[in-house]
Amino acid sequence: QVGNAFLPFDKLDVWHSFKFSLDTLGNDVDGQKGIDLVRAQPGRGKSPGRFDMVVVTHNDGAESTGLHGMKVGRLRLIFRLPEVIGLYNEAPSVWPKHHFAYVEWLTLSRSPGAHHNMYSVTKPLPLDTTGHLPGDIVPLSTVRQSCQLIPHLGAGVGWPQEWRSNSVLDACSTFLLNNWSSKY
């Protein structure tokens, strides 16, 4: 449906990374020590792209710590609407001036595992007709932190040798959310 939508512009201001202080999350940390960085950087030449996993505030009932009211997804784009449309036309004054993120969603389990205390994260099935995960455009300010996913294949199953750090998020469909590396 979005492919058929009329947009009065053909370019966006795009960023490949975003740094934010954990102070903005309400934590009492020292400015430089409390920095988190998220990337949405497409590949270039033979260099693979990097699209980080993030925890995003999903509703007003979200907790400052924990995952209630949060969603987990893969950051695909950081952008802002243009201030000028075409060559000379100013953007409407009602357009938001803040940054946005396009995030592809994964499904977060309701409770952590009994033995490891980590939440399960899975790709929802079926994917759309293009093979992409469902996603949304959200204010960048709703991104709370980066997160680390661990591929989860089950007991006694080895990881395929072709998996690499730059391809495992595409190849695997079930992960554990590493809450031991949380910034909170």
N, C-alpha and C positions, 0 to 999 in steps of 0.2 A: 504494500500500500504506500509506503514512503516513497518508493521509486516513482509513483504517479503523482506525488504531491508537488504543487507549485511553490517554489521558494524564490523570493525576489533577489537572490544573490547566487553567485556561482563559486564563491571562495569563502573560506573560513580562516580565522586566525587560529593556528594549531601549535600546540606545544608538545614536546616529546617526553617531558618529565615535569614533576612538580615536587617541590620541597615544602614541607610544613612542619612547624614546631609542635611538639607534643604539648606545649603550653596551651595551644589553641584547643586542645581536647579537654582542658580543665585539670590537667595534671600539674603538680608543683615540681617542675624539673628545670634544670639549668638550660638556657636557650640553645647553646651549641651542642650539648650532650643529648638533647631531646629532639633530634631532627629525624624525620622519616622522609623517605624519597620513594615516589612511585613513578614508573615509566610506562609509556605507551609509544614505543619506538619501532616503526616499521623496519624491516630488513633493507639493506642497501648492498647491492652487488652480491658477493658471496657471504656477507655478514648476515646472520639471522636476526629477525626482529625480536623485541623483548616487550611483552605485555604482562605487567605484574598483576598479581592477585590482590584484591583489596576487600576490606570490611567496610560496608556502607550502611549508614543509618537509614532504615526503611520506614519508620513511622515515629510519631511523637512519643510513643511509650518506650522508646529505646533506652536502655540503661547506659550509664556512663562507663561501666565495666560489664563484662559478660556479653552474651550474644542475643539476648532478648530484644526484639525489634530491629535486628541487624540482618543484612543479607551479605553473602559472599559472592564475588564475581571477578571477572577478568577485565581489567581496564584496557579498552581498545583505542580510545581517543580522548584527548584533552583539547578543548576548544572554547572560543568565545565568538559570539555573533559579530559580524562586521559593523564598524561604525559608519562606513560609507558603502553605499550600494551603487554598483556600476562605477562610473568615473566621478560623478559629482553629487549624487543624491545622499543626503544624510539619512541614516537609519532612523526609523520611528523612535520617538523619545520614550515610548512605553516598553521598548525592548530591554531586557535585563542586561546589565553591564558586567555581571559576574561571569566567571568561568564555568564551563559545563564539562561533564565526563560522559562518554558512552561506555556502559558497562554491560558485559554479557553475563547473565546470571547462572549460577550453579545452585543446586538444591542442598540445603543444610539440614542435617538430621535434627530432630527435636531435643535429643539429649545426648550427652557424651557416652562413649563406650565404657562399659563397666570395668574393664581391666587396664585401660590406658588413659581414660579420662579425656579423650580427644573426640571431637565431633566428626562425623562422616560427612563428606561433601561429594555429591555426584552430579554428573551431567544429566540434565533432564532429557528424557526420550519421549517422543521422537524429536529430533532436531528439525528446524524448518526446512523448506524445500531446497535451500542453498547449502544446507549442512551447517548452518550457524546456530549458536545457542540463542535463546530469547534474550533480549536486552532492552535497556531503557537509557534515555538521556536524563541525567540527574545533575543537580548543582554540585560542583566540585567540592564545596564545603561539606557535603554529606559523606565524603570519603573520610573515614575515621583513622585508618591505618593500613599499611601493607600487611600481608599475611603470607605464611609459608604453608604450602600443601605438600603432603608426603604421599606418593603413589601407594595405593593399597590394593593388593591382589589376593589377599587371603593367605592362610597358613600353608606353608610348604610350596608356594608358587614363586619361582624366580622371576626377576625382572628381565624382560627381553633385552638382548645385547644392543639392539639398534636404538634403544631409548637414549636420548641425550638431554641435557638440561634445557636446551632450546626447543625440544619437540615433545617432551613427556606430557605437558599439559594438553596437547592435542591428541596424543596417542592413548592415554589412560582415561578411564571414565569414572573411577572411584578413588577418592583421596581421603586422608585424615588431615584435619586442620590442626597444625602444630601450635597448640595453645601454650607450650613451654617457651616459645620464642615471641610471645606477645609483648607489645610495647607498654601495655598497661601495668 
